[in-house]
Structures are given as structure tokens and as C-alpha cells.
Amino acid sequence: MDHVEFDREPPANLTTLVMAFGGWIDAGRAATGALRHLTGDLRATRLARIEPEEFFMFSQERPEVRLRPDGSRDIHWPLSEFFASPPADGRDGLLLFCGPEPHQRWQTYTKAFLDVAERCGVRRIVSLGALLAGAPHTRPVRVTARSTDPAARSLLEAWGIYRRPTYEGPTGISSVVLDAAERRGMQHVGFMGQAPHYLQDVENPAAIEALVTYVARLLDLSPDMSGFPKAIQDFRTQCDQAVARDRATREHVRKLEQEYDAEAGEEQPSLPGGELDSDKLMQELQDFLRKQRGTGA
């Protein structure tokens, strides 16, 4: 199979694929974080990887050098990996995928991606994503969903999170993959979380937990969620401390809280205007959180 390297002979009974791409729709690293949590919890083992040479510009997605215990070094290239979790406890087998959004040759990449899925017996794709939104870090993370499967759509409507797609504009690799998958007869369900727009490059455990929760409900999984409450509390405490340092930031977050509460479950409006310097805020908050991590806080 072109551009794909298998670790072993792939099974043909992995009927559902759960995928998450880093980059454009991975705000708060929520999608890839949720995928990693599921992969670890299910003890899924790597099945295959998409070779990066044809699809990445390494000046943008740089390989990393890491030291071995003996002092020698390894080069680690961008990873686009499939993991397999065989059928168990009455559920179907799962294929899981995590990788950065490729930079080029999207149609070729999509074909290689779906060829793996088809070879493993995938009939449904569950996609994970997260977008920056006017949502405060002090409130529960909102998740919306869409689906081409009428049965799944009814379930999502019952949960109150189904939204009919209305977006027009630039798109990402996930949409390209799902469009091609539909032409191959694969149905899909998509979950999209919301992360605060003023925390653009900070891993958000609350958004990760929200996505894991909905995927688990859909697929009848029981992942270990015990680590999330403390991680979320620590995250919010750090954010509160950073926000408290700046009056404009405090007022902005308070406004977002008021809008969130007033909407009471409705879709968020577009980002509010004003004099908030979100780039400056983001940099200050990132510096603060790095300092906290560096001191072990």
C-alpha cells in the first residue's frame, strides 16, 4: 500500500475509526489529547503509520532530536499513526488515528488514509475536533456534533448537541477525509469542542475530558476518567491566577461568562469586539503556565 508502513497484518474487524488531527481544529490540543487518552485506556497497539516524507514540510513540522540513555541520539519524525483495539466486551473493534495535519498532497494523503481504514473493515468514522470560541475557562466546555448516520443523529439530537452543518469557508484535512469517506460508503459522526480563544496554545484538560466523555457514550466505552478532576481544577486555578493579573482580561472573561450564562445552551455568538489585546494576553498566559510547570506547581 503506497505511503503506508504496517507493523503487522491488519485485522479486518475494526468497524469504527476514531480520528484526531493536530493543528487547525485542535484548539487546546483537545482532539489529539482525547485520542491519546482513549488509545492509552484501551491499550491499543500501533498498527500502521503514514510515511511523512511526501506530505510534510519539515521546516514547518520539524523532526525532533532525542537523547538515548547511552548519550547517542535519535531523530523522531512527525507521526501519523493508526492503533488497533480488537473487539471486546460486546463492542466492535476500533481503529484509532492521531497525527498532525499534513501540509501538502491532501488528496494522495486522504487516499492512503482511507485505504488503511477500508482494509481494516471500517464502516463508520468518528472525528474529534476543537475550535477557539468566545467561551470562558470557568464554565463547562460545550460540544456540538453532526452525523451522516440517521440513527446516530437521533441520538445526538436527544443529547441536545446535534447541529446541522452551516459553515462555509476554508477547511481542514478532517473535512477532506470525511468527504472522501462518504463517497466510499462510510458514515461519520463528528464531535467539535469549544476552547477559550484567549488560551490558544495551552493544553485544555476540560476540553479533552468533554470529547472523551461523548465518544465514550457513543461507543459504549468506560474509560478511566479519574485523573481529570484534579487536572481540570489545577488548570482553572492557573488560568484564574493569570487572568487576575490584568484588569482588561478580568473584564473580558466576566463578559464571556455573562454571555455564556445568558445563552443557556444556545450556540455561542461570534467573538466580542473591544480593546482586548488577545495576542498579548495569550503570550502572558503561556509564559505564566510555563513558569508554573517549571516550578512544579
Backbone hydrogen bonds, N-H to C=O, Kabsch-Sander energy under -0.5 kcal/mol:
donor,donor_aa,acceptor,acceptor_aa,energy
4,V,1,M,-1.4
5,E,49,R,-2.7
6,F,4,V,-0.5
7,D,47,L,-3.1
8,R,47,L,-0.8
14,L,120,C,-2.5
15,T,13,N,-1.1
16,T,93,G,-1.5
17,L,124,R,-2.7
18,V,95,L,-2.5
19,M,17,L,-0.5
19,M,126,V,-2.5
20,A,97,F,-1.5
21,F,128,L,-0.6
22,G,99,G,-2.2
24,W,22,G,-0.6
26,D,23,G,-1.6
27,A,130,A,-2.3
28,G,200,Q,-0.5
29,R,26,D,-2.3
30,A,27,A,-1.7
33,G,29,R,-1.5
34,A,30,A,-2.4
35,L,31,A,-2.2
36,R,32,T,-2.4
37,H,33,G,-2.0
38,L,34,A,-2.4
39,T,35,L,-2.6
40,G,36,R,-2.4
41,D,37,H,-2.7
42,L,38,L,-2.6
43,R,40,G,-0.7
44,A,39,T,-2.1
45,T,84,A,-1.8
47,L,82,F,-3.1
48,A,82,F,-1.3
49,R,5,E,-2.0
50,I,80,S,-2.7
51,E,3,H,-2.4
51,E,49,R,-0.6
55,F,52,P,-1.6
56,F,52,P,-1.6
58,F,56,F,-0.8
60,Q,57,M,-2.3
61,E,57,M,-2.3
62,R,60,Q,-0.7
64,E,76,H,-2.6
66,R,74,D,-2.7
68,R,72,S,-3.4
71,G,68,R,-2.0
74,D,66,R,-2.8
76,H,64,E,-3.5
76,H,74,D,-0.5
77,W,75,I,-0.6
81,E,98,C,-2.3
82,F,48,A,-3.1
83,F,96,L,-3.1
84,A,45,T,-2.8
85,S,94,L,-2.9
88,A,91,R,-0.8
91,R,88,A,-2.2
93,G,13,N,-1.1
94,L,85,S,-3.1
95,L,16,T,-2.8
96,L,83,F,-3.1
97,F,18,V,-2.6
98,C,81,E,-1.9
99,G,20,A,-1.4
101,E,22,G,-1.3
103,H,55,F,-2.3
104,Q,55,F,-1.4
109,Y,105,R,-2.5
110,T,106,W,-2.8
111,K,107,Q,-2.0
112,A,108,T,-2.2
113,F,109,Y,-2.7
114,L,110,T,-2.8
115,D,111,K,-2.2
116,V,112,A,-1.6
117,A,113,F,-1.8
118,E,114,L,-2.9
119,R,115,D,-2.1
120,C,116,V,-1.5
121,G,118,E,-1.3
122,V,117,A,-2.5
123,R,15,T,-3.1
124,R,15,T,-1.6
125,I,187,Q,-2.6
126,V,17,L,-3.6
127,S,125,I,-0.6
127,S,189,V,-2.6
128,L,19,M,-2.2
129,G,191,F,-1.5
130,A,25,I,-2.1
131,L,193,G,-2.5
133,A,195,A,-2.7
135,A,133,A,-2.4
139,R,136,P,-1.2
144,T,192,M,-2.5
145,A,161,I,-2.6
146,R,190,G,-1.7
148,T,188,H,-2.2
149,D,188,H,-0.6
153,R,149,D,-2.8
154,S,150,P,-2.0
155,L,151,A,-1.6
156,L,152,A,-2.6
157,E,153,R,-2.4
158,A,154,S,-2.0
159,W,155,L,-1.7
160,G,156,L,-0.6
160,G,157,E,-0.8
161,I,156,L,-2.1
162,Y,156,L,-0.9
163,R,145,A,-2.9
176,V,172,G,-1.4
177,V,173,I,-2.7
178,L,174,S,-2.4
179,D,175,S,-2.2
180,A,176,V,-2.0
181,A,177,V,-2.5
182,E,178,L,-2.1
183,R,179,D,-1.2
184,R,180,A,-0.8
184,R,181,A,-0.7
185,G,182,E,-1.5
186,M,181,A,-2.5
187,Q,123,R,-2.0
189,V,125,I,-2.6
190,G,146,R,-2.7
191,F,127,S,-2.8
192,M,144,T,-2.9
193,G,129,G,-2.7
194,Q,142,R,-1.3
195,A,131,L,-2.6
197,H,133,A,-1.9
199,L,196,P,-1.7
202,V,199,L,-0.9
204,N,28,G,-2.5
208,I,204,N,-1.9
209,E,205,P,-2.6
210,A,206,A,-2.0
211,L,207,A,-2.0
212,V,208,I,-2.5
213,T,209,E,-2.6
214,Y,210,A,-1.8
215,V,211,L,-2.3
216,A,212,V,-2.6
217,R,213,T,-1.9
218,L,214,Y,-2.3
219,L,215,V,-2.6
220,D,216,A,-0.8
221,L,216,A,-2.4
225,M,223,P,-0.6
228,F,225,M,-1.5
231,A,227,G,-1.4
232,I,228,F,-3.1
233,Q,229,P,-2.3
234,D,230,K,-2.8
235,F,231,A,-2.2
236,R,232,I,-2.7
237,T,233,Q,-2.3
238,Q,234,D,-2.3
239,C,235,F,-2.4
240,D,236,R,-2.9
241,Q,237,T,-2.2
242,A,238,Q,-2.2
243,V,239,C,-3.0
244,A,240,D,-2.3
245,R,241,Q,-0.5
245,R,242,A,-1.0
246,D,243,V,-1.7
250,R,246,D,-2.3
251,E,247,R,-2.4
252,H,248,A,-2.1
253,V,249,T,-2.7
254,R,250,R,-2.3
255,K,251,E,-2.1
256,L,252,H,-2.2
257,E,253,V,-2.3
258,Q,254,R,-2.1
259,E,255,K,-2.3
260,Y,256,L,-2.7
261,D,257,E,-2.6
262,A,258,Q,-2.2
263,E,259,E,-2.2
264,A,260,Y,-1.5
266,E,263,E,-1.3
278,S,276,L,-1.2
281,L,277,D,-2.4
282,M,278,S,-2.8
283,Q,279,D,-2.2
284,E,280,K,-2.5
285,L,281,L,-2.8
286,Q,282,M,-2.6
287,D,283,Q,-2.4
288,F,284,E,-2.3
289,L,285,L,-2.6
290,R,286,Q,-2.5
291,K,287,D,-2.1
292,Q,288,F,-2.3
293,R,289,L,-2.5
294,G,290,R,-2.5
295,T,291,K,-1.5
296,G,293,R,-1.1
297,A,292,Q,-2.3
